[in-house]
Amino acid sequence: MVAPQALFLARRGQIVGLTLRHAVPAIFPWREAIEIGGLMSYGTSFPDVYRQVGIYVGRVLKGEKPGDLPIVRASKFELVINLQTAKTIGLDVPATLLASADEVIE
């Protein structure tokens, strides 16, 4: 499990490369790592988070005080699986996990 830290996000290419080279199954908190060859990710949906930020900005621009706005937690999480990477490292992904994924990259 790769921790959701800025350093790891910045070095995701190197981390993905190492996991592939050593055939280590890893789960990432960002879908961007899966798009470049990572095995799977489970984390917040950034488009949904950006939408929530837009709503907050709109409320502030309409005159609400930022300190009066409630704290909102992420409400949408997504599971993305890269089947090509699973095959590369010799891992069989259960059909039930594939069925629950939001996106499967083949």
C-alpha positions as CSV (number, residue, x, y, z in Angstrom):
1,M,0.0,0.0,0.0
2,V,1.5,3.3,-1.1
3,A,0.7,6.1,1.3
4,P,-1.1,9.2,0.0
5,Q,1.7,11.6,0.4
6,A,2.9,14.3,-2.0
7,L,6.4,12.7,-2.2
8,F,5.0,9.4,-3.4
9,L,2.7,11.2,-5.8
10,A,5.6,13.0,-7.3
11,R,7.6,9.8,-7.5
12,R,4.8,7.5,-8.7
13,G,6.6,6.7,-11.9
14,Q,9.6,5.4,-10.1
15,I,7.4,3.5,-7.6
16,V,5.4,1.9,-10.3
17,G,8.6,0.9,-12.1
18,L,10.0,-0.8,-9.0
19,T,6.8,-2.7,-8.3
20,L,6.8,-4.0,-11.9
21,R,10.5,-4.9,-11.9
22,H,10.2,-6.8,-8.6
23,A,6.6,-8.2,-9.3
24,V,5.2,-6.7,-6.1
25,P,1.5,-6.1,-6.1
26,A,0.8,-2.6,-4.8
27,I,-2.3,-0.5,-4.3
28,F,-2.1,3.2,-4.8
29,P,-4.4,6.0,-3.6
30,W,-4.4,7.7,-7.1
31,R,-5.7,6.5,-10.4
32,E,-2.9,8.3,-12.2
33,A,-0.5,5.6,-11.0
34,I,-2.7,2.9,-12.6
35,E,-2.8,4.7,-15.9
36,I,1.0,4.4,-16.1
37,G,1.2,0.7,-15.1
38,G,0.3,0.4,-11.4
39,L,-1.8,-2.6,-10.4
40,M,-4.7,-1.0,-8.6
41,S,-5.9,2.1,-6.9
42,Y,-8.6,2.9,-4.3
43,G,-9.1,6.5,-3.3
44,T,-11.2,9.6,-3.7
45,S,-12.4,10.7,-7.0
46,F,-10.6,13.9,-7.8
47,P,-13.2,15.2,-10.2
48,D,-15.7,14.8,-7.4
49,V,-13.4,16.6,-5.0
50,Y,-12.9,19.5,-7.5
51,R,-16.7,19.7,-7.9
52,Q,-17.0,20.1,-4.1
53,V,-14.3,22.8,-4.1
54,G,-16.2,24.7,-6.8
55,I,-19.4,24.6,-4.6
56,Y,-17.4,25.9,-1.7
57,V,-15.9,28.7,-3.7
58,G,-19.3,29.6,-5.0
59,R,-20.7,29.9,-1.5
60,V,-17.8,32.1,-0.4
61,L,-18.2,34.3,-3.4
62,K,-21.9,34.7,-2.6
63,G,-21.0,36.1,0.8
64,E,-20.9,33.1,3.2
65,K,-18.0,33.1,5.7
66,P,-15.5,30.3,5.1
67,G,-15.4,29.6,8.9
68,D,-19.2,29.0,8.8
69,L,-19.0,26.4,6.1
70,P,-19.2,22.7,7.2
71,I,-16.3,20.3,6.7
72,V,-17.2,17.9,4.0
73,R,-15.6,14.5,3.6
74,A,-15.0,12.9,0.3
75,S,-18.2,11.0,-0.8
76,K,-17.1,9.2,-3.9
77,F,-14.3,6.7,-3.9
78,E,-13.2,4.7,-6.9
79,L,-11.5,1.3,-7.5
80,V,-9.4,1.0,-10.6
81,I,-7.6,-2.2,-11.7
82,N,-5.0,-2.6,-14.4
83,L,-5.4,-6.2,-15.7
84,Q,-2.4,-5.9,-18.0
85,T,-0.2,-5.2,-15.0
86,A,-1.8,-8.1,-13.1
87,K,-0.8,-10.5,-16.0
88,T,2.7,-9.0,-16.1
89,I,3.4,-9.8,-12.5
90,G,1.6,-13.2,-12.7
91,L,-1.4,-12.3,-10.5
92,D,-5.0,-13.6,-11.0
93,V,-7.6,-11.0,-10.0
94,P,-10.8,-12.5,-8.6
95,A,-13.9,-12.0,-10.7
96,T,-15.7,-10.6,-7.7
97,L,-13.1,-7.8,-7.3
98,L,-13.2,-7.0,-11.0
99,A,-17.0,-6.8,-10.8
100,S,-16.8,-4.3,-8.0
101,A,-14.2,-2.1,-9.8
102,D,-15.3,1.3,-11.1
103,E,-12.9,0.9,-14.0
104,V,-10.8,-2.0,-15.4
105,I,-7.9,-1.2,-17.7
106,E,-7.2,-4.0,-20.0
